[in-house]
Amino acid sequence: MRLVHYTYIVALFVLTLALTSCGLAVKACKAPQLDMPSEIVEGELDSLTIADLKWWEFYGDEVLCKFISHALENNKDILASAAKVQQMKELNRVGRAAWYPKIGASAMADFEVENYTDKGHTETPQFDLKVDISWEVDLWGNIKWATRKASAEYLSSIEAERAMRMTIIAEVATAYYQLQALENELLIVNRTLKTRSEGVELARLRYEGGLTSETVYQQAQVEYASTASMIPAIETKIATTKSSLTTLLGEYPNFELEYERMKVLDREIPTELPLGIPSDLLTRRPDLRESEQGLKAATAAVGVAYTDRFPKLVIGLTGGLENGSLANIFSAPYGLAVGKLVSPLFEFGRRKAKYKAAIQAYEIARLNYEKLVIMAFKETNDAVVLYRNAREATQLKNNLREAALKYVELATFQYRYGDTRYIDVLDAQRRYFDAQIALSNAVRDEYIALVLLYKSLGGGWSE
């Protein structure tokens, strides 16, 4: 009776330790200190956000959406991330399998020949047909923590794949707008070059007719040559931007890109864009969710290292047939039950050091997560400032182009009536040319700023 009483006490003690070990294992893991601001951007607090729009709704342009779809299907980084998800899914299954018994079977035929001095020559045959079952009892939560770790790593890989999708979509859109702006710049240069060519011919006729000096003719030629010299550099940028875009699409540089030049840059961009609330960033941005799952995996790793320091209880069952004669093997059943308690004795602090190292690994993951949250707010705030300034710059550049055009018209009119010099006409044309290029680049920057804002808010990764 007393023995039974002590057995209950020991069992209760072991159960209590097992239940409390879960909390003790991660007691040293400090929770993330976020202290997020109440607003993403000061003075703005919206219940909605542009990131709620699907990427095909947000971008709208049919050709761009076609490119993005192509990239999502063929981009090598996205495909590698998807393969990583499948890898972690299988590893997660491996971790969950630790909860269940291991079942194995064996068949053996043994023929032992002995020749002892006192017994003489003997022959001992033996035939075995057995099934083995072993199961580790999760006394301290080691298997539970290992399963949590595998699950968090699997979920982290899913978020990493979504973050990659979000990044590739933004990069495709950025490359597309850059390509459109370069095509527009080349169009402006060629159009200006045609005007300069006509100016050279007119200056030559006036010079040969004695109406102007050779200086005017030479000035016209300089302006023509200066404009023509810009074309090779622009064409080089177009070629390299195309190759960058085709790489994002998962294709070789000779892949044919079909698009209508400059149509996209004529689309009206909304003036007001809702940003949402700060907590939305944590739930919407996949890179933040990836880091959060990594933090959970680091927490579970601490639990694994902590519980790995305690004994492991393994229960084994073996049953089957065993006989010295194959013909009579079915008449000789065999069974064995084993309970095994495995515990390290002297490892000179190796497991304790692993536990402390796991705690520091968690600290690194926690600080990286806190930093990533801060960086997410910084990226969003910078994207808002960049977009607003880009919109203002576009309006100012448009005003500049309109003023430069009037300057060209006025200078040309006055030159025809002899009220101004030809150098003033060239100056007006040069200013108008620069204003056109500047406006084109400003519109490009506005579109790219919009892409960055959408991405920083966590938009673009949804299926």
C-alpha positions in Angstrom: 0.0 0.0 0.0 2.8 2.3 0.9 4.5 1.5 -2.4 1.4 2.4 -4.3 1.1 5.6 -2.3 4.7 6.6 -3.3 4.0 5.7 -6.9 1.1 8.1 -7.0 3.2 10.8 -5.5 6.0 10.3 -8.0 3.5 10.2 -10.9 1.9 13.4 -9.7 5.3 15.1 -9.3 6.3 14.1 -12.9 3.0 15.4 -14.3 3.3 18.7 -12.5 6.8 19.2 -13.8 5.7 18.3 -17.3 2.9 20.9 -17.2 5.0 23.7 -15.7 8.0 23.0 -18.0 6.1 24.6 -20.9 6.0 27.9 -19.2 9.5 27.7 -17.7 11.0 26.9 -21.0 10.2 30.3 -22.6 10.1 32.4 -19.4 13.4 34.0 -20.5 11.8 35.1 -23.9 10.9 38.8 -23.7 7.8 39.8 -25.7 8.4 42.3 -28.6 8.2 46.0 -27.6 6.5 47.7 -30.5 4.8 50.8 -29.1 3.4 51.7 -32.5 2.3 55.3 -33.2 -1.5 55.9 -33.4 -1.2 57.0 -37.1 0.9 55.8 -40.0 1.3 59.4 -41.2 0.6 62.3 -38.8 -2.9 63.7 -39.3 -4.3 60.8 -41.3 -6.3 57.9 -39.9 -8.3 55.9 -42.4 -10.4 52.9 -41.9 -9.7 51.9 -45.5 -6.5 51.6 -47.4 -5.4 51.3 -51.1 -3.7 48.0 -50.1 -7.1 46.4 -49.9 -7.3 46.6 -53.7 -6.1 43.5 -55.7 -3.1 44.3 -57.8 -5.1 43.9 -61.0 -7.6 46.4 -59.7 -4.9 48.8 -58.5 -2.8 48.9 -61.7 -5.6 48.7 -64.2 -3.4 48.8 -67.3 -4.1 45.7 -69.3 -0.6 45.3 -70.6 1.0 45.8 -67.2 -1.4 43.2 -65.7 -0.4 40.8 -68.4 3.2 41.3 -67.6 2.6 40.8 -63.9 0.6 37.6 -64.5 3.5 36.3 -66.6 6.0 37.1 -63.9 3.9 35.4 -61.2 3.9 32.2 -63.3 7.5 32.3 -64.5 9.7 34.4 -62.2 12.4 32.1 -60.8 12.5 33.8 -57.4 8.8 33.2 -57.0 9.0 29.6 -58.1 11.9 29.0 -55.7 9.8 30.5 -52.9 6.9 28.3 -53.8 9.2 25.2 -53.7 10.4 26.3 -50.3 6.8 26.4 -49.1 6.4 22.8 -50.2 9.7 21.8 -48.6 8.7 23.3 -45.3 5.2 21.7 -45.6 6.8 18.2 -45.8 9.2 19.0 -42.9 6.2 20.1 -40.9 4.7 16.7 -41.5 7.9 15.1 -40.3 7.7 17.1 -37.1 4.0 16.1 -36.5 4.8 12.4 -37.0 6.9 12.5 -33.8 3.6 12.4 -31.9 2.8 8.9 -33.2 4.5 5.5 -32.5 7.1 4.1 -34.8 6.2 0.8 -36.2 8.7 -1.5 -37.8 8.9 -5.2 -38.9 11.8 -7.5 -39.2 12.4 -11.0 -40.4 15.6 -12.8 -39.6 17.2 -16.3 -40.2 20.2 -17.1 -38.0 22.4 -20.2 -38.1 25.1 -20.3 -35.4 27.8 -22.9 -35.3 29.8 -23.4 -32.1 32.5 -25.8 -31.0 33.2 -25.4 -27.3 35.8 -27.7 -25.6 33.4 -29.2 -23.1 30.3 -29.3 -25.3 31.7 -30.2 -28.7 30.2 -29.1 -32.0 26.7 -27.6 -31.9 24.5 -26.0 -34.5 21.8 -23.6 -33.4 19.4 -22.3 -36.0 16.9 -19.5 -35.2 14.1 -17.9 -37.1 12.4 -14.6 -36.2 9.4 -12.7 -37.5 8.7 -9.7 -35.3 6.9 -6.3 -35.2 8.4 -3.5 -33.2 6.5 -0.5 -31.8 8.2 2.3 -30.0 6.7 5.5 -28.7 8.3 8.5 -26.9 6.1 9.9 -24.1 6.3 13.7 -24.3 6.8 14.2 -20.6 8.3 17.7 -20.7 6.9 19.1 -24.0 9.9 18.5 -26.2 7.8 17.1 -29.0 5.2 19.8 -28.6 7.9 22.6 -28.9 9.5 20.8 -31.9 6.1 20.6 -33.6 5.4 24.3 -33.0 8.8 25.2 -34.4 8.2 23.2 -37.6 4.7 24.7 -37.9 6.0 28.3 -37.5 8.8 27.7 -40.0 6.2 26.4 -42.5 3.9 29.4 -42.0 7.0 31.7 -42.3 7.8 30.2 -45.7 4.3 30.9 -46.9 4.6 34.6 -45.9 8.1 34.7 -47.5 6.6 33.5 -50.7 3.9 36.2 -50.5 6.5 38.8 -49.8 8.4 37.7 -52.8 5.2 38.0 -54.9 4.6 41.5 -53.6 8.2 42.5 -54.4 8.2 41.1 -57.9 4.9 42.8 -58.7 6.3 46.1 -57.6 9.5 45.6 -59.6 7.6 44.7 -62.8 5.4 47.8 -62.5 8.5 50.0 -61.8 10.4 48.6 -64.8 7.3 49.0 -67.0 6.9 52.7 -66.0 10.6 53.3 -66.5 10.4 51.7 -70.0 7.4 53.9 -70.9 9.1 57.0 -69.7 12.2 56.2 -71.8 10.1 55.5 -74.9 8.4 58.8 -74.4 11.8 60.5 -74.0 13.0 59.0 -77.2 9.8 60.2 -78.9 10.4 63.7 -77.7 14.0 63.7 -78.8 13.1 62.4 -82.3 10.4 65.0 -82.6 12.7 67.7 -81.5 15.4 66.4 -83.9 13.0 66.8 -86.8 12.3 70.4 -85.8 16.1 71.0 -85.4 16.7 69.5 -88.8 14.2 71.9 -90.3 15.8 74.8 -88.4 19.2 73.8 -89.9 17.9 73.8 -93.4 16.2 77.2 -92.9 19.3 78.7 -91.4 21.4 77.4 -94.3 19.0 79.0 -96.8 19.0 82.3 -95.0 22.8 82.2 -94.7 23.3 81.4 -98.4 20.8 84.1 -99.3 22.8 86.6 -97.3 20.0 87.2 -94.8 22.0 86.0 -91.7 25.6 85.4 -90.7 27.3 82.0 -90.7 27.2 82.0 -86.9 23.4 81.5 -87.0 23.8 78.5 -89.3 26.5 77.0 -87.1 24.3 77.5 -84.0 21.5 75.6 -85.7 23.9 72.7 -86.5 25.2 72.6 -82.9 21.7 72.3 -81.6 20.9 69.5 -84.1 24.1 67.6 -83.2 23.5 68.0 -79.5 20.0 66.6 -79.8 21.1 63.7 -82.0 23.9 62.7 -79.6 21.3 61.9 -76.9 19.6 59.1 -78.9 22.3 56.3 -78.4 22.2 56.7 -74.6 18.4 56.6 -74.5 18.3 53.5 -76.7 20.8 51.8 -74.5 18.7 52.6 -71.4 15.6 51.2 -73.3 17.4 48.0 -74.2 18.7 47.4 -70.6 15.3 48.2 -69.1 13.7 45.8 -71.4 16.1 43.1 -70.5 15.5 43.8 -66.8 11.8 43.5 -67.4 12.1 40.2 -69.3 14.3 38.8 -66.5 11.6 39.6 -64.0 9.2 37.8 -66.3 11.4 34.8 -66.1 12.4 35.0 -69.8 15.6 35.6 -71.8 16.4 39.2 -73.1 15.2 38.3 -76.6 11.7 37.8 -75.3 9.3 40.0 -77.3 7.6 42.6 -75.2 4.3 43.8 -76.7 3.1 47.1 -75.3 1.6 50.4 -76.5 4.0 53.2 -75.9 2.9 56.0 -73.6 -0.7 55.0 -73.2 -0.2 54.1 -69.6 1.2 57.5 -68.6 -2.0 59.2 -69.7 -4.0 57.5 -67.0 -5.4 59.7 -64.3 -4.0 59.1 -60.8 -6.2 59.6 -57.8 -5.3 62.6 -55.6 -6.4 61.1 -52.3 -5.2 57.7 -51.2 -6.4 56.2 -47.9 -3.6 54.7 -45.8 -5.4 52.6 -43.2 -4.5 52.2 -39.5 -1.1 51.2 -38.0 -2.2 47.8 -36.9 -3.1 47.0 -40.5 0.6 46.9 -41.4 1.3 44.1 -39.0 -1.5 41.9 -40.4 -1.2 42.9 -44.1 2.5 43.0 -44.9 3.7 39.5 -45.5 7.3 40.4 -44.6 6.2 41.4 -41.1 4.1 38.2 -40.8 7.1 36.2 -42.0 9.3 37.8 -39.3 6.6 37.2 -36.7 6.4 33.5 -37.6 10.2 33.4 -37.4 9.9 34.8 -33.9 7.5 32.1 -33.0 9.9 29.5 -34.4 12.7 31.0 -32.3 10.5 30.8 -29.2 9.8 27.1 -29.9 13.5 26.5 -30.4 14.1 27.8 -26.9 11.4 25.3 -25.6 13.1 22.5 -27.5 16.5 23.3 -26.1 15.1 23.6 -22.5 13.1 20.3 -22.5 16.0 18.5 -24.2 17.8 18.7 -20.9 15.4 16.3 -19.2 15.1 12.5 -19.4 13.1 10.9 -22.3 10.7 8.1 -21.6 10.4 5.6 -24.5 8.0 2.7 -24.4 8.7 -0.3 -26.7 6.6 -3.3 -27.6 7.9 -6.2 -29.6 5.8 -9.1 -30.7 6.0 -11.9 -33.2 7.3 -15.4 -33.7 10.7 -16.9 -32.7 11.8 -20.6 -33.0 14.7 -22.7 -33.9 12.7 -24.4 -36.6 11.2 -22.7 -39.5 8.5 -25.3 -39.8 7.3 -24.8 -36.2 7.7 -21.0 -36.1 4.0 -20.3 -35.9 3.7 -22.4 -32.8 6.2 -20.2 -30.9 4.8 -16.7 -30.2 7.1 -14.1 -28.7 6.4 -10.8 -26.9 8.5 -8.2 -25.1 7.5 -4.9 -23.4 10.2 -2.3 -22.5 10.1 1.0 -20.7 13.3 3.0 -21.2 14.3 6.2 -19.5 17.1 7.9 -21.3 18.9 10.8 -19.6 22.3 12.5 -20.2 24.6 12.3 -17.2 27.8 14.1 -17.9 27.9 16.5 -20.9 29.9 19.3 -19.2 27.2 21.9 -19.8 26.6 21.2 -23.5 22.8 21.2 -23.4 22.7 24.1 -21.0 24.8 26.1 -23.4 22.5 25.2 -26.3 19.6 26.5 -24.2 21.3 29.8 -23.5 22.3 30.1 -27.2 18.7 29.5 -28.2 17.6 32.3 -25.9 20.1 34.7 -27.6 18.8 33.5 -31.0 15.4 34.5 -29.9 16.6 37.9 -28.8 18.1 38.4 -32.2 14.8 37.4 -33.8 12.9 39.7 -31.5 15.1 42.7 -32.2 15.0 42.1 -35.9 11.2 41.9 -35.8 11.0 45.2 -33.8 13.4 46.8 -36.3 11.4 45.5 -39.3 8.2 47.0 -37.9 9.9 50.4 -37.5 11.3 50.1 -41.0 7.8 49.3 -42.3 6.5 52.6 -40.8 9.5 54.4 -42.2 9.0 53.0 -45.7 5.3 53.9 -45.6 5.9 57.4 -44.3 8.7 58.0 -46.9 6.5 56.6 -49.7 3.7 59.0 -48.7 6.1 62.0 -48.8 7.6 60.8 -52.0 4.2 60.4 -53.7 2.9 63.8 -52.6 6.0 65.6 -53.7 6.0 63.7 -57.0 2.4 64.8 -57.6 3.4 68.4 -56.9 6.5 68.2 -59.1 4.3 66.9 -62.0 2.0 69.8 -61.7 4.9 72.3 -61.6 6.7 70.6 -64.5 3.5 70.7 -66.5 3.2 74.5 -65.8 6.8 74.8 -66.9 6.2 73.0 -70.2 3.2 75.2 -71.0 5.2 78.3 -70.2 8.2 77.0 -72.3 5.8 76.4 -75.3 4.5 79.9 -75.2 8.1 81.1 -74.9 9.0 79.2 -78.2 5.9 80.6 -80.0 6.7 84.2 -78.9 10.4 84.0 -79.7 9.7 82.4 -83.1 7.2 85.1 -84.0 9.5 88.0 -82.9 12.5 86.5 -84.9 10.4 86.4 -88.1 9.8 90.1 -87.7 13.3 90.9 -86.7 12.6 91.8 -83.1 14.9 89.2 -81.6 18.0 87.2 -82.4 18.1 83.6 -83.5 20.0 82.6 -80.4 16.9 83.6 -78.4 14.8 81.2 -80.6 17.3 78.4 -79.9 17.2 79.1 -76.2 13.4 79.0 -76.2 13.4 75.7 -78.1 16.1 74.2 -75.7 14.0 75.2 -72.7 10.9 73.7 -74.2 12.8 70.5 -75.0 14.1 70.2 -71.4 10.7 71.0 -70.0 9.1 68.1 -72.0 11.8 65.7 -70.8 11.4 66.9 -67.2 7.6 66.5 -67.3 7.9 62.9 -68.7 10.3 62.0 -65.9 8.1 63.6 -63.3 5.1 61.6 -64.4 7.3 58.5 -64.3 8.4 59.3 -60.8 4.8 59.8 -59.7 3.8 56.4 -61.0 6.8 54.8 -59.3 6.1 56.6 -56.1 2.5 55.2 -56.2 4.0 51.7 -56.7 6.2 52.1 -53.7 3.3 53.4 -51.6 1.1 50.5 -52.5 3.9 48.0 -51.7 4.8 49.7 -48.4 1.2 49.3 -47.3 1.3 45.6 -48.0 -0.6 45.6 -51.3 0.0 43.3 -54.2 0.6 39.8 -52.8 -3.0 38.4 -52.9 -3.9 35.7 -55.3 
